[in-house]
Amino acid sequence: MLAHKRQPESKDITMKYSILIAERRGAATIEDAERILGGEGMLRLACQAGWLKPRVQGNRLTLFDYDDCLACWKRVCVEGEAALRAAAQENARSISESLGRSLA
């Protein structure tokens, strides 16, 4: 007797991904954070803007909280990439001004 193979249903793919996202907890590496946010540039902007901060940052190890990465991704989806770029520029400007005052 041949066993009947069950074909995967394509309509449940989005549900499968949402379940994976909902169940995943813990640390995310730089590669994971880049995958979640959409690339190295987006991760750099999110860190410059202060929207995402590493939990562990060492010489060879940088880890982000997985839930923080998802929250940042949702914020980028809601507010847009332009808001992220503006926040990163504003943060960089305020840091350079504070450094200029401390050196004077």
C-alpha positions as a Markdown table, in Angstrom:
| # | Residue | x | y | z |
|---|---|---|---|---|
| 1 | Met | 0.0 | 0.0 | 0.0 |
| 2 | Leu | 1.4 | 3.5 | -0.9 |
| 3 | Ala | 1.2 | 6.2 | 1.6 |
| 4 | His | -0.5 | 9.4 | 0.5 |
| 5 | Lys | 1.8 | 12.4 | 0.6 |
| 6 | Arg | 0.2 | 15.6 | 1.8 |
| 7 | Gln | 0.9 | 18.6 | -0.4 |
| 8 | Pro | 1.7 | 21.9 | 1.4 |
| 9 | Glu | -0.9 | 24.5 | 1.2 |
| 10 | Ser | 0.4 | 27.8 | -0.3 |
| 11 | Lys | -2.3 | 29.9 | 1.3 |
| 12 | Asp | -0.9 | 29.2 | 4.8 |
| 13 | Ile | 2.6 | 30.5 | 4.1 |
| 14 | Thr | 2.0 | 33.9 | 5.6 |
| 15 | Met | 0.6 | 32.3 | 8.7 |
| 16 | Lys | 3.6 | 30.1 | 9.0 |
| 17 | Tyr | 6.0 | 33.1 | 8.9 |
| 18 | Ser | 3.9 | 35.1 | 11.4 |
| 19 | Ile | 4.0 | 32.1 | 13.8 |
| 20 | Leu | 7.8 | 31.9 | 13.4 |
| 21 | Ile | 8.1 | 35.6 | 14.2 |
| 22 | Ala | 5.7 | 35.3 | 17.2 |
| 23 | Glu | 7.5 | 32.3 | 18.7 |
| 24 | Arg | 11.1 | 33.5 | 18.2 |
| 25 | Arg | 12.7 | 35.1 | 21.3 |
| 26 | Gly | 16.2 | 35.9 | 22.4 |
| 27 | Ala | 19.3 | 37.3 | 20.8 |
| 28 | Ala | 19.7 | 38.3 | 17.2 |
| 29 | Thr | 23.1 | 38.6 | 15.5 |
| 30 | Ile | 24.0 | 41.4 | 13.2 |
| 31 | Glu | 23.1 | 39.1 | 10.2 |
| 32 | Asp | 19.7 | 38.4 | 11.8 |
| 33 | Ala | 19.1 | 42.1 | 12.4 |
| 34 | Glu | 20.1 | 43.0 | 8.8 |
| 35 | Arg | 17.7 | 40.3 | 7.5 |
| 36 | Ile | 14.8 | 41.6 | 9.6 |
| 37 | Leu | 15.4 | 45.3 | 8.8 |
| 38 | Gly | 16.1 | 44.8 | 5.1 |
| 39 | Gly | 19.9 | 45.3 | 4.9 |
| 40 | Glu | 23.1 | 46.6 | 6.3 |
| 41 | Gly | 22.2 | 50.2 | 5.5 |
| 42 | Met | 18.8 | 50.1 | 7.3 |
| 43 | Leu | 20.5 | 48.5 | 10.4 |
| 44 | Arg | 23.1 | 51.3 | 10.4 |
| 45 | Leu | 20.5 | 54.0 | 10.1 |
| 46 | Ala | 18.4 | 52.4 | 12.9 |
| 47 | Cys | 21.4 | 52.3 | 15.2 |
| 48 | Gln | 22.3 | 55.9 | 14.3 |
| 49 | Ala | 18.8 | 57.1 | 14.9 |
| 50 | Gly | 18.7 | 55.4 | 18.3 |
| 51 | Trp | 15.7 | 53.2 | 17.3 |
| 52 | Leu | 17.7 | 50.0 | 17.8 |
| 53 | Lys | 20.6 | 49.5 | 20.3 |
| 54 | Pro | 22.7 | 46.4 | 20.8 |
| 55 | Arg | 22.2 | 44.5 | 24.0 |
| 56 | Val | 25.8 | 43.1 | 23.9 |
| 57 | Gln | 28.6 | 44.9 | 22.1 |
| 58 | Gly | 32.0 | 43.5 | 22.4 |
| 59 | Asn | 35.2 | 43.2 | 20.3 |
| 60 | Arg | 33.9 | 40.4 | 18.1 |
| 61 | Leu | 30.3 | 40.0 | 19.3 |
| 62 | Thr | 27.3 | 42.2 | 18.8 |
| 63 | Leu | 23.9 | 41.0 | 19.7 |
| 64 | Phe | 20.5 | 42.7 | 19.5 |
| 65 | Asp | 17.3 | 41.7 | 21.2 |
| 66 | Tyr | 15.1 | 39.9 | 18.6 |
| 67 | Asp | 11.9 | 41.6 | 19.8 |
| 68 | Asp | 13.6 | 45.0 | 19.6 |
| 69 | Cys | 14.5 | 44.2 | 16.0 |
| 70 | Leu | 10.9 | 43.4 | 15.2 |
| 71 | Ala | 9.7 | 46.5 | 16.9 |
| 72 | Cys | 12.1 | 48.6 | 14.9 |
| 73 | Trp | 11.0 | 47.0 | 11.7 |
| 74 | Lys | 7.4 | 47.7 | 12.5 |
| 75 | Arg | 8.3 | 51.3 | 13.3 |
| 76 | Val | 10.0 | 51.7 | 10.0 |
| 77 | Cys | 6.9 | 50.2 | 8.3 |
| 78 | Val | 4.6 | 52.6 | 10.0 |
| 79 | Glu | 6.7 | 55.8 | 10.0 |
| 80 | Gly | 8.7 | 55.2 | 6.8 |
| 81 | Glu | 12.3 | 55.2 | 5.7 |
| 82 | Ala | 12.3 | 59.0 | 5.4 |
| 83 | Ala | 11.5 | 59.4 | 9.1 |
| 84 | Leu | 14.3 | 56.9 | 9.9 |
| 85 | Arg | 16.8 | 58.9 | 7.8 |
| 86 | Ala | 15.7 | 62.2 | 9.4 |
| 87 | Ala | 16.1 | 60.8 | 12.9 |
| 88 | Ala | 19.6 | 59.5 | 12.1 |
| 89 | Gln | 20.6 | 62.9 | 10.7 |
| 90 | Glu | 19.2 | 64.7 | 13.7 |
| 91 | Asn | 20.9 | 62.3 | 16.1 |
| 92 | Ala | 24.2 | 62.7 | 14.3 |
| 93 | Arg | 23.9 | 66.5 | 14.3 |
| 94 | Ser | 23.1 | 66.6 | 18.1 |
| 95 | Ile | 26.1 | 64.3 | 18.8 |
| 96 | Ser | 28.5 | 66.5 | 16.8 |
| 97 | Glu | 27.2 | 69.6 | 18.5 |
| 98 | Ser | 27.7 | 68.2 | 21.9 |
| 99 | Leu | 31.2 | 67.0 | 21.0 |
| 100 | Gly | 32.0 | 70.5 | 19.7 |
| 101 | Arg | 30.8 | 72.1 | 23.0 |
| 102 | Ser | 32.8 | 69.6 | 25.1 |
| 103 | Leu | 36.0 | 70.3 | 23.1 |
| 104 | Ala | 35.6 | 74.1 | 23.4 |
